[in-house]
Amino acid sequence: MPDPRPSDTYGRPQPFGFDRFTAWLNAIGTVWIFALMVLINSDIVGRSFFNAPVRGTTELVALSIVGIVFLQLPNTLWVGRFTRADALISILIARRPRLGYALQALYHMAGAVLLAIIFQASLPRFIEAVEIGDYVGAIGDFTAPTWPVKFLILLGSACTSLTFLFLAWSDLQRMRSLP
């Protein structure tokens, strides 16, 4: 019985070494999480023991969560750790594999389109953030530009859309290889 999960692609390289690139993005996101933990704990210690919080912690955490999610999205999808309900698809692939893989390819194509829409909707916001120098925080206290995170949204959504396309292609190849 074929394994219906997209995780069966794990270990197979994506075209052009794209899987390595998304793994690096994922690793950067993981390191960023540890850096945030250090920042948050430093803020807590500073507040509790020295009455001196780390300025901008709240703003940096809020920006970072979005950045981390979009950094880790494409690799999470590729290795099959993306949240989805696959009870129907599992049954279809087991009983009617051609239909199951076709439906799964359709799911992956819909994901590619959705992430492409997110990219398209985010691009003007990124350009505006760069042009006007958008920032979070308060002048004189703490400020951080928003464009780096908006760039990560673009990068993550583009890479995730491509990953969905690679998975759809893989599904169609599996479907064609069936007797």
Stockholm file with secondary structure:
# STOCKHOLM 1.0

chainA/1-179         MPDPRPSDTYGRPQPFGFDRFTAWLNAIGTVWIFALMVLINSDIVGRSFFNAPVRGTTELVALSIVGIVFLQLPNTLWVGRFTRADALISILIARRPRLGYALQALYHMAGAVLLAIIFQASLPRFIEAVEIGDYVGAIGDFTAPTWPVKFLILLGSACTSLTFLFLAWSDLQRMRSLP
#=GR chainA/1-179 SS CCCCSGGGGTTSCCGGGHHHHHHHHHHHHHHHHHHHHHHHHHHHHHHHHHSCCCTTHHHHHHHHHHHHHHHHHHHHHHTTCSCCCCHHHHHHHHHCHHHHHHHHHHHHHHHHHHHHHHHHHHHHHHHHHHHHTCEEEETTTEEEESHHHHHHHHHHHHHHHHHHHHHHHHHHHHHHHCC
#=GC SS_cons         CCCCSGGGGTTSCCGGGHHHHHHHHHHHHHHHHHHHHHHHHHHHHHHHHHSCCCTTHHHHHHHHHHHHHHHHHHHHHHTTCSCCCCHHHHHHHHHCHHHHHHHHHHHHHHHHHHHHHHHHHHHHHHHHHHHHTCEEEETTTEEEESHHHHHHHHHHHHHHHHHHHHHHHHHHHHHHHCC
//
